[in-house]
């Protein structure tokens, strides 16, 4: 399916091409796996922390540790649309849980999850909102620090819902509805509370090894073969795309990154991984063109007007993903 050596050789190829600081750090930490206390990684980390994009993220953070609205963006001129987008952006840039920006975010998200502060978005007028806002906060917090005990209750709730839903070995929508009637009181049909949603997958995937193997396997198989893939992203995964736009590629990679935390994904991903390898250019790198206007992952490099830097960024995202699949 793939060779670890090729992944690492390609990472070294980019590193030898004088990449920007974020690309350098992500490749060293997440692909080459440089020792955590090594000089080369520490220097790369400091350069990443001094980058333009990290400074922008820090400058947009509010005093409470969030970035304004949590889930639904306002039409403002801010460079970071929501708190969940800011966390996703910080992870793409390479920020770690110990970073002061993420430490403030962890405290903020913890207060939201516990209900000690009000959720910043206008409330939905339905019976899903109480469950939904806890899900949004927990899923976002789990992406930074999945081992926090404060996540236990919400993770256990959604794991129990998944166990009821997949008790037969396949997705059962009626069982899912009954699970919510019993556990949350929320109506679920055709809503964001259905288990293929990106938030449930982010939360459950943060501790995927704790799910019963039969449940984890059935969940991943169901999402992978849905015509709309991961909820909110809407990209089919069972077959590689025959055509694509920048937006489609961003949502495809976001979907694959979410599912790469589930061990069962590896047995399904052969054709997609093979397709990715075939998309390399004559230099052995990837370049899927301009970024999507809504992408929070890109840019990593300072300036995408340079084709070289754009190739570095696309190649970094794909190499990190391939390495994660290799490690499943």
N, C-alpha and C positions, 0 to 999 in steps of 0.2 A: 504493500500500500504506500509506503513512504520510507525514506531512510533518514535516520537521525543525522547522519553525517552530512547529507545534502542540506538539511535545514540549517545546521550550524555553519557549514561552508558558505551558504548564501548570506548568513548574518555577518560572517567575517568579511565577505565581499563588500557589504554596505559599510561596515565599520572602517574599512580601508579607503573609503571614498569620501572621507571628511564630512560625515553627517552632522546635522545640528544636534544640540545637547540632549534633547528629549529622545530622539531616535537612538542616540548612542546609549543612553541610560537604559531604555527599554530593552534593547538588544542584549546588552551585557547582563542585565538582571533576569530577564524573562526567557531568553533564548540560549545564550551562552552559559547562563547560570554561574556567573562569577561569584566567588566566595563573598558572603555578606560583609565581612570585615576587611576585604581586600582594598588596597589603595586605589586600584583602577576603578572599582565600583564607587568608592567614597568620593573620588574626584568627579566622576560622572554625575553622581547624585547632586553634588553642590552646584555643578554647572546647570543641571536641569532645574534646580530650585531658583537659580538666578535668571531663568529664561523669561522672555516676554509673556508667554502664555500663562505661566504660573503666576507672575505678577498681576496679570489681568484678572485671574480667578480670585486671588487674594483681595484685590482692590474692590471687587464687586460684592464680597461677603459682608453681610450686615452685622451689627453689633451682637445680635442674638445668636449668631452662628449659622443662620440660614442665608438664603439668597432671594428673599421676597416670597412670591408665590411658590407653592410646593410642586404642584402637579399641572395646574392650568395656567398658562402664561398670560401676562397682561401685555397690552399693546404699548410698550414703553421703549425707550431707547437704550435700555440696559444691555450689556454685552452678554449677560448670562440670563436666560429666560426664566428658569425655575431652580429650586433647590435640587430636585432629582437630576436635572440636566447638569448642574454644577458638580455633583458627585460623580456622575458618569464622565464628565470632562476631566475632573481631577484624576480619576483612575486611568484614563487614557494617557494623561501627561506623565503618569508614574508616581503620583503622590501616594504616600504610605500612611497607614493608620496613625503612626506616631507624629506625623507632621502637624504643626499647630493649627493649620487651616482645617484639617480633618478632625483634630481633637475637638475644636469648637463645634464642628458639624455633628460629631458623635453626641456631644452633650445636648445639642439642639434637637436632634432626632430622637434621643432618649426621652426628652421632656415631651415631645409630641406623642410618642408611643404610649407613654404613661398617662397622657391626658393632663399634664401639669400646665400646659399652655394650649391656647386655641390653635386649631389648624388654620393656616393663613388663607386658604382658598374659600370662596363662597360655598356653603354647604349644599349638597344635593338634597332635593326634597323627595326622598324615597327611603325605603327601609334598608338600602345597601350602604349608606354613607358611613355609619359607625364602623362597619366591618371594613369598608374600602379604605378609609383614611388610616386605619391601623395597618392595613396591608401595605399601603404606599410607603408609610414611614418605616415599617419593619424591613421591607424588601430593599429599600435604599440603604438603611443602616447595615443590613447583612452584607451588602457589597463592599463596605469598608472593613467591617470587623465581624465576621460571621460567628465567632465564638462567644460573643457577649451573652451573659445569662438573661439579660432583659429581653432577648429575642425568643427565649424558650417557649413562652406561652403562645405567642403567635405562630411560631414554627410548628409547634405541636398541634395547634388547631388545624392548620392547613395540611399537615401530614395525615391527621385523622380524616379530614374531608377526602383526601386522595385515597386513603385506604378503603373508605366506604364506596367511593366512586368506581374504583377498579377492583372491587372484591371478587368479581367474576373473572378477572384476568383481562377484561376489556373495558373501555369507557362506557359507563351506563349513565345517561343523562338523568334518568329518573332517580337513580341512587344518589346522584350529585345533588339534585333538588331536595331529596329527603334529608341528606346530611346537613344541608343548610337550614332546613326547617327545624332540625333537632339542635344544631350547634350555634347558629348565628341569627336565625329568624329572618334572614335576608332572602329576597327573591333573586334567583340566579340565572334563569333561562335567558340566553342571548345577551348577557351582560358581561362586564369586565370581571365578574367574579368566577366565570368559567375557568377551569384549571389550565387551559392552554395560554392564559394571559401572561405577559412578560413579567409581571410583578410576582405572581405565584411561582413562576419558574425561577426567578432570581432568588426568592426566599427559600424554596425547597432545595434548589441547587446548591445553596450555600452550605448545606449539610446533607448532600445527596446520599452519602454512605450510610446515613442513619435510616433511610427509608427501607422498608422491606424490599428485597430484590425484585419480587414479582410485581410490586407496585411501581417501583422505579422503572422497570423494563416496560410495563404496559403504558405508563404515562409518556415516556419518550417515544415509544412506537406510535402512539396515537397522535401526538403533536407532529411528529416527522411526516406522517402520511396524510395529515389534514391538507385540504386544498388551500387553506389560508394560513397554515403554519402557526407561528406564534402570534397570540393576540396582541393588537396594537401595531404589529409589524406587517402582517398580511402577505408574507412571501412563502410560496410552496417550497418544500425542502427535499422532497423525495427524488426529484430529478434536477440536475444542474440547469441553469437558465440558458435558453437558446438565444436570447437577446437580453439586454439590460440597459438601464439608465443609471445615472449616479445615485439617485434616490433608492432604486431597487438594490443596488450593490451595498449601500450603507445598511439598509434593513436586513439584507441577507447576512451580512457579517455580524450584525448585532444578534440576529437569531442564532447563528452558529456559536457565537461566544456564550450566549446564555445556556445553550444545550451542551456545550463542551464541559460543563461541570457535572454532567450525569454520565457515569461509566457506560451505560447502555447505548449512548450515542455512537460510540466507536464502531459497533457492528453495522450501523446503518449508513455511516458516512463515507464508505469506500468510494462511491461514484463521485460524490461532491469533492472529496479530497483529490481524487485523480483528475477531475476537471480543473481544480485550482492549479495543480502542477502544470497542466497544459496551457495555462493562460500566461505563463512567463514570456517575456519578450526576448529578443536576441541577446540581451545582456544577462539573461537569467533572472531578471527582476520582474516585478508586477507594476502595472500602471493601468488602472481602470478609469483614468481621466479625471476631470474636475470633480471636486467634492460636492455632495448634495448640499443645498442651501440650509437644510435643517440639521446637518450633521454636527454632533457635539464631539465626535471622536477626532476629526480633523479640523484644522491642520495641526501637525506635530512640529514640523519645521517652520522656520520663520516666514518663509515666502514661497507660495505655491506657483509663482510666475516662473520659477525654475523647474524645468522638467525633471532634472536630477533629484531635487528635493521632493517633488511629488512622488517619484518612484521610490525614494527612501521611505516615505510615509506609508504608502500602500504596502510595500514589501515588509515593513515592520509589523503592521497590523496582521498580515497573513502569516508571517513567520511565528509570531506569538501564538496565534490560533493553532497552527500546525504543531507547534511544540506542545501545546496543551493537549491536543488529541493524542500525540505520541505518549504522553505521560498517563493517559487514562488506564 
